[in-house]
Amino acid sequence: MTHIVLTVAEILGYVVLYVILFRCLKWLLQRSKVAHLFAAGITGIVFLMVTLLPEKDMHFILHYMTLVLAVIILLLVVLLVGWLALRVLRSNNSLLQKTATMLLLAAALSFLIWLIVSFMIFNVFLGGHPYLGKVVGDDYYFGQHGKYTRVTPEIWWISFWLVTALHCIPPVCLVSGLLLTWLSRLREKSKSRNFEIIACRTSSTQ
C-alpha cells in the first residue's frame, strides 16, 4: 500500500514539474509549442535520472539542484524587489514614505535570504548550523539534529557572524519601516488638519 502511494505521489510530482516548467517557459519564450517541448524534455531527463542513477549519486545531484533552485528563487525575488524599489523611487511620495517602503522591502528580502542561507545552504551543503554546533578547545563544529561536522575556525566564525547579521537585519528593517510609515501618516494627518484650519479661516474672513 505504501509503495502504491509513493508511486502515485511520484507521478503527480512529475506532472506538477511539467506544468510549472511549461508555464515558466511559455512566459519566457512566448511560444507554447517550444515550451511544451522543453518542459517535456527536462521532465524526461529528471525521470531518467531518478530511475537510473544510484541513490548516492542522486542525493549528490539533488543537493546541487536544491542550491540552484534556491539561487533562482533568490534572483527572482531580488528582481521583484528591485522593480518595486524603482517604482517607489519614481513615485510622488515624500522622502519619508519612500524610505519606509524601501525598508519594508529590505526586510522582506533579507528575511528570504536568511531562510535560504540558514535552512538550505547550511543544513544541506555545510552539514549543520553554527548556532547548533559547538566549540571544543581548538575544534569547531556545525550541528544538525545531534550530528556534528568539523569545520575550520575561520568558516565557523564567518558563518556565525553572517547568521547573526541575518537574524538581526530583518526585524530592524521591519520595525524601522513600520515606524517611518506611522510617522509619515501622522505628518499627512497634521498637514490635512492645517489645510482644513486655513480653509476655515479664509472662508470665515470672506
C-alpha positions as CSV (number, residue, x, y, z in Angstrom):
1,M,0.0,0.0,0.0
2,T,2.8,2.4,0.9
3,H,4.6,1.6,-2.4
4,I,1.5,2.4,-4.4
5,V,1.0,5.8,-2.5
6,L,4.7,6.7,-3.2
7,T,4.4,5.8,-6.9
8,V,1.3,7.9,-7.3
9,A,2.9,10.8,-5.4
10,E,6.0,10.5,-7.7
11,I,3.8,10.5,-10.9
12,L,1.9,13.6,-9.6
13,G,5.3,15.2,-8.8
14,Y,6.4,14.8,-12.5
15,V,3.1,16.2,-13.7
16,V,3.4,19.2,-11.4
17,L,7.0,19.7,-12.5
18,Y,6.0,19.6,-16.2
19,V,3.2,22.1,-15.6
20,I,5.4,24.5,-13.7
21,L,8.2,24.3,-16.4
22,F,5.7,24.8,-19.2
23,R,4.2,27.9,-17.6
24,C,7.5,29.4,-16.9
25,L,8.9,28.6,-20.3
26,K,5.8,29.8,-22.1
27,W,6.1,33.1,-20.2
28,L,9.8,33.5,-21.1
29,L,9.7,32.2,-24.7
30,Q,6.2,33.3,-25.7
31,R,5.8,30.1,-27.8
32,S,3.7,27.3,-26.4
33,K,5.0,24.5,-28.7
34,V,8.6,25.2,-27.8
35,A,7.7,25.5,-24.2
36,H,5.9,22.1,-24.3
37,L,9.0,20.6,-26.0
38,F,11.5,21.9,-23.4
39,A,9.2,21.1,-20.5
40,A,8.7,17.6,-21.6
41,G,12.5,17.2,-22.3
42,I,13.5,18.5,-18.8
43,T,10.9,16.3,-17.1
44,G,12.0,13.3,-19.0
45,I,15.7,13.9,-18.0
46,V,14.7,14.2,-14.4
47,F,12.7,11.0,-14.7
48,L,15.6,9.1,-16.2
49,M,18.0,10.5,-13.5
50,V,15.7,9.4,-10.7
51,T,15.2,6.0,-12.3
52,L,18.7,5.1,-13.5
53,L,21.2,6.8,-11.2
54,P,22.3,5.1,-7.9
55,E,20.8,6.6,-4.7
56,K,24.2,8.1,-3.6
57,D,24.7,9.9,-6.9
58,M,21.0,11.1,-6.9
59,H,21.5,12.6,-3.4
60,F,24.5,14.4,-4.7
61,I,22.6,15.8,-7.7
62,L,19.6,16.7,-5.5
63,H,21.9,18.8,-3.2
64,Y,23.1,20.9,-6.1
65,M,19.6,21.1,-7.7
66,T,18.4,22.5,-4.3
67,L,21.2,25.1,-4.4
68,V,20.4,26.1,-8.0
69,L,16.7,26.3,-7.1
70,A,17.5,28.5,-4.1
71,V,19.7,30.8,-6.2
72,I,17.0,31.1,-8.9
73,I,14.3,31.9,-6.3
74,L,16.6,34.5,-4.7
75,L,17.4,36.1,-8.1
76,L,13.7,36.3,-8.9
77,V,12.9,37.9,-5.6
78,V,15.8,40.4,-6.0
79,L,14.5,41.4,-9.4
80,L,11.0,41.8,-8.0
81,V,12.2,43.9,-5.1
82,G,14.4,45.9,-7.5
83,W,11.4,46.6,-9.7
84,L,9.3,47.6,-6.7
85,A,12.0,49.8,-5.4
86,L,12.3,51.5,-8.8
87,R,8.6,52.2,-8.8
88,V,8.8,53.6,-5.2
89,L,11.7,55.9,-6.2
90,R,9.8,57.2,-9.2
91,S,6.6,57.8,-7.2
92,N,5.4,61.2,-6.0
93,N,5.5,60.2,-2.3
94,S,7.5,62.0,0.3
95,L,11.0,61.0,1.2
96,L,9.7,59.6,4.5
97,Q,7.2,57.3,2.7
98,K,9.9,56.2,0.2
99,T,12.3,55.4,2.9
100,A,9.7,53.4,4.8
101,T,8.7,51.4,1.7
102,M,12.4,50.7,0.9
103,L,13.0,49.5,4.5
104,L,10.0,47.2,4.3
105,L,11.2,45.7,1.0
106,A,14.7,45.3,2.5
107,A,13.1,43.4,5.5
108,A,11.3,41.0,3.1
109,L,14.4,40.4,1.0
110,S,16.7,39.9,4.0
111,F,14.2,37.5,5.6
112,L,14.2,35.4,2.4
113,I,18.0,35.4,2.3
114,W,18.0,34.3,5.9
115,L,15.7,31.4,5.1
116,I,17.8,30.3,2.1
117,V,21.2,30.6,3.9
118,S,20.1,29.1,7.2
119,F,17.9,26.2,6.1
120,M,19.2,25.3,2.6
121,I,22.9,26.2,2.4
122,F,23.9,25.4,5.9
123,N,21.8,22.4,6.6
124,V,22.1,20.8,3.1
125,F,25.6,21.7,2.0
126,L,27.6,22.6,5.1
127,G,26.3,19.8,7.3
128,G,24.9,21.9,10.0
129,H,24.5,25.3,11.6
130,P,26.9,27.3,13.8
131,Y,24.2,28.1,16.4
132,L,23.6,24.3,16.8
133,G,27.2,23.5,16.8
134,K,29.9,23.6,19.5
135,V,33.5,24.6,20.2
136,V,35.6,22.1,21.9
137,G,39.1,23.5,22.6
138,D,40.5,24.4,19.2
139,D,37.9,22.3,17.3
140,Y,34.9,23.9,15.8
141,Y,31.7,22.0,14.8
142,F,28.5,22.7,12.9
143,G,25.5,21.0,14.4
144,Q,22.4,19.4,12.9
145,H,19.9,17.1,14.7
146,G,22.6,15.9,17.2
147,K,25.2,15.3,14.5
148,Y,28.3,17.5,14.2
149,T,30.5,18.4,11.3
150,R,34.0,19.7,11.9
151,V,35.0,22.9,10.2
152,T,37.8,25.4,10.3
153,P,37.7,28.2,12.8
154,E,37.5,30.8,10.0
155,I,34.5,29.1,8.4
156,W,32.8,28.8,11.8
157,W,33.2,32.4,12.8
158,I,32.3,33.8,9.4
159,S,29.2,31.7,9.4
160,F,28.4,32.7,13.0
161,W,28.5,36.4,12.3
162,L,26.7,36.0,9.0
163,V,23.8,34.1,10.6
164,T,23.8,36.6,13.5
165,A,23.5,39.5,11.0
166,L,20.8,37.8,9.1
167,H,18.9,37.3,12.3
168,C,19.1,41.0,13.2
169,I,18.6,42.7,9.8
170,P,15.0,41.7,9.0
171,P,13.4,42.7,12.3
172,V,15.4,46.0,12.4
173,C,14.3,46.9,8.9
174,L,10.7,45.8,9.6
175,V,10.4,47.9,12.8
176,S,12.1,50.9,11.2
177,G,9.9,50.7,8.1
178,L,6.7,50.4,10.2
179,L,7.8,53.3,12.4
180,L,8.5,55.5,9.4
181,T,5.2,54.6,7.9
182,W,3.4,55.6,11.1
183,L,5.4,58.9,11.2
184,S,4.5,59.6,7.5
185,R,0.8,59.1,8.2
186,L,1.0,61.4,11.2
187,R,2.6,64.0,9.1
188,E,-0.1,63.7,6.4
189,K,-2.8,64.0,9.0
190,S,-1.2,67.1,10.5
191,K,-0.9,68.6,7.0
192,S,-4.5,67.9,6.2
193,R,-5.6,69.4,9.6
194,N,-3.6,72.5,9.0
195,F,-5.1,72.8,5.5
196,E,-8.6,72.5,6.9
197,I,-7.9,75.2,9.5
198,I,-6.5,77.5,6.9
199,A,-9.5,76.8,4.6
200,C,-11.9,77.5,7.5
201,R,-10.2,80.8,8.4
202,T,-10.2,82.0,4.8
203,S,-13.9,81.1,4.4
204,S,-14.8,82.9,7.7
205,T,-12.9,86.1,6.6
206,Q,-14.8,86.2,3.3
